[in-house]
Amino acid sequence: MKAEQEYAVRIAKAIKQQETFCLTRCKLIGPKEAVAELLFKAYRRRVLMTSSEFIHTSLLDEYIMKVAGWLCGENPRLGVAFSGKTLGNGKTTMLKAVSDTVAYILRNMTKVPSSDLSVFYIKAVDVCQLAQNGETDKIESVKKMRFLHIDDIGAEPAIVCRYGNKLRPIADILDFRYDRSLYTACSTNMETEGQIIGMYGERTMSRYSEFFATLHFEEYSFRTERNRILEEREILAGSEVVFRISRNCPDSPGSQK
């Protein structure tokens, strides 16, 4: 707790010295190890919230240190994208953990204007649903969030049609945030330029490549590993039940003395 308090004080001083607070440009936000500790706790909590088995691996530690490095400004790009085609490899959980960590940092900064405390997480498909419903005011609000986390971009419809109008809400949001150099984090299953072009066009792809630092998540599925562990436990539990039943059953007539 003391380390977190000292870290919060350091963040507060950094914010006070800058007119516009930006995590990736603020070199005074504290040691990467402190950020990694907060990220790890947030990631673990997110996993446990789903009643899933938390699996601590060296690969997870590697991801956390890389993300912490981005948050601390080791990479100057204002966006970060967690990519990888394998399902269940931790991209969404990491994105939520980043959102939680940023929110935690800002909540402890009492001198930060409330307008700078907007930390938001949303799925790309939900953004498209807002567009489909004509809720343009909500999309504008999402677009202008100070710290925006968009989950699973590329899984949403490329084009949303409303009353004959063709809308591209995610591409519009990405272009808007690129133009204004706004902190943006996302997760995606897209891995190639061709996939990005197919979804958003060459212009957005070019901006995407320039704007986002990409962290590739390897073809390891935490979800599959959790299922394997659960299956092994069920098998062991079943074996134990059978063993207990066999011990409690009376001997067969042919074996009685």
HELIX and SHEET records of a PDB file:
HELIX    1   1 LYS A    2  LYS A   16  1                                  15    
HELIX    2   2 LYS A   32  MET A   49  1                                  18    
HELIX    3   3 SER A   58  LEU A   71  1                                  14    
HELIX    4   4 LYS A   91  ARG A  107  1                                  17    
HELIX    5   5 SER A  114  ASP A  116  5                                   3    
HELIX    6   6 ALA A  124  GLN A  132  1                                   9    
HELIX    7   7 THR A  136  LYS A  143  1                                   8    
HELIX    8   8 PRO A  169  ASP A  179  1                                  11    
HELIX    9   9 GLU A  193  PHE A  211  1                                  19    
HELIX   10  10 PHE A  222  ASN A  248  1                                  27    
HELIX   11  11 PRO A  253  SER A  255  5                                   3    
SHEET    1   A 5 VAL A 119  LYS A 123  0                                        
SHEET    2   A 5 PHE A 147  ILE A 153  1                                        
SHEET    3   A 5 THR A 184  THR A 188  1                                        
SHEET    4   A 5 GLY A  79  SER A  83  1                                        
SHEET    5   A 5 PHE A 212  HIS A 216  1                                        
SHEET    1   B 2 VAL A 160  ARG A 162  0                                        
SHEET    2   B 2 ASN A 165  LEU A 167 -1                                        
END                                                                             
